[in-house]
Amino acid sequence: MRIARLLGTVLGTTLLTTTAVLTAPAHAGPAAPPAGPVDSTSLDRTALRDSLDAIHEAGMYGVFSSVRDGGERWTGASGVADVETGRPVTPGMRHRVGSISKTFTSVALLQQVERGRVRLDAPIGDYLPDLIPGERGRRITVRMLLNHTSHIGDYIAGAFPSLTEGSTASLDEERFRSIRPGELVRLGLAAPATGRPGELPGSYSNTNYVIAGLLLEKVTGQDAEKHITRNVIDRAGLRHTSFPRTPYIKGPHPRMYESFYGLIDPPRDYSVYDMSWAYTAGAVVSTTDDLNRFYRALLGGKLIGKASLDEMTRTVPVSGLDYGLGIYSLELPGCGRFWGHDGAVFGAGMTALSSRDGKRQVALAQNLMKYQSVDDDGVPQSHAIDDALYGHVVRALCPAGSGSAPGAGLASPDARGELSKRLPGIDHSQLTKSLKFGQLSH
């Protein structure tokens, strides 16, 4: 039963969202900022460096981060990009971003809303009647896809079937498989629904954003990945962000190691992988600097207008978080509210968060995933890496001098609870329910 429960836990955590990172430690708050007056607009570079090193020292192979505060910028890296050669990880490396791709896809669709080609509250069947026929096509709207209230099942279990049989063999068997987005949608529609269309709370599903990509193709007449590249990535001025056209990543990048909670021992490198299985839900490759630039451009109104941005940041409860249209919000008492997304694919994790004005930002990448051990019920246990990741993000977003009492708000149970909700790993998928396995919770 332990393997079944373990894989149920994994399936209950969307593979395109980070599954093992910044859960707030239950036994302690973040490290207190240094005493004394500190300029609230300055970055404590020494503390950022030390907190990044602490992640590697806790067991993470390699980690790199970009932090901004107004006009100030800090980047750093710690650890190795390749455990065999000892090649160091560097700040500008490309990395797979997983579900952060959803923000890019949502922006591209909202641009079409602004052009009058798509209506957010129109049934998806109006646009893709053959893909989603019948009652589902009539009841599920475009908005429900983007805010995960469609309650369409996830395709991950169908795409990697060994995961439902107590084995990770599918991860290797499907490494070079090319799968078309229509097939991913078919697998998602065949999975049990998680509720009625529009019902709250919503349930996170990667299938929603594959359908969104196909909708984008239908209304623009262009390949969705090329369209997003031209109208979102290029428009935001991102020089190192792309949809990979092959299983290989161009440019400097780390190897990306997957442990799958000890089922893969030693952790295996999955940096070479055909990402057609993720499509517009999670295939983007980027850098930490580019992600900060992207969210700054988005929140600053450079990619969509104010009305669209208002729609995008109108949140509903989805799997325990406040989710908008391809973006979520995170409230840190005493520090403020932050917007962004996190993501993961096999071996690679990313988190990107920004203040609403785009002045305070952090983007963090890691190249070892699901490194925790599990208990007898298959529930991942807290790891020293989790505490260290949590500490770095808090240091980046909530410096000494922010809020009414530097660091005080973040030590509160409410603040830790918010972080444990989203940094970054609660259940984001309906696979848990459809497979009748135990939920992952923190």
Secondary structure as UniProt FT lines:
FT   HELIX           2..11
FT   TURN            15..16
FT   TURN            40..41
FT   HELIX           45..57
FT   TURN            58..59
FT   STRAND          62..69
FT   TURN            70..71
FT   STRAND          72..80
FT   TURN            83..85
FT   TURN            91..92
FT   STRAND          95..96
FT   HELIX           98..100
FT   HELIX           101..114
FT   TURN            115..116
FT   TURN            120..121
FT   HELIX           124..126
FT   TURN            129..131
FT   HELIX           134..139
FT   HELIX           142..146
FT   TURN            147..148
FT   HELIX           156..159
FT   HELIX           161..165
FT   HELIX           169..173
FT   TURN            174..176
FT   HELIX           181..190
FT   TURN            197..198
FT   HELIX           206..220
FT   HELIX           224..228
FT   HELIX           229..233
FT   TURN            234..237
FT   STRAND          257..258
FT   TURN            260..263
FT   STRAND          268..269
FT   HELIX           275..277
FT   HELIX           279..282
FT   STRAND          285..286
FT   HELIX           288..299
FT   TURN            300..301
FT   HELIX           306..312
FT   STRAND          316..318
FT   TURN            319..320
FT   STRAND          321..323
FT   STRAND          328..332
FT   TURN            333..335
FT   STRAND          336..345
FT   TURN            346..347
FT   STRAND          348..355
FT   TURN            356..357
FT   STRAND          360..366
FT   STRAND          368..369
FT   TURN            376..377
FT   HELIX           384..397
FT   TURN            400..401
FT   TURN            406..408
FT   HELIX           409..411
FT   HELIX           413..422
FT   TURN            423..425
FT   HELIX           431..435
//
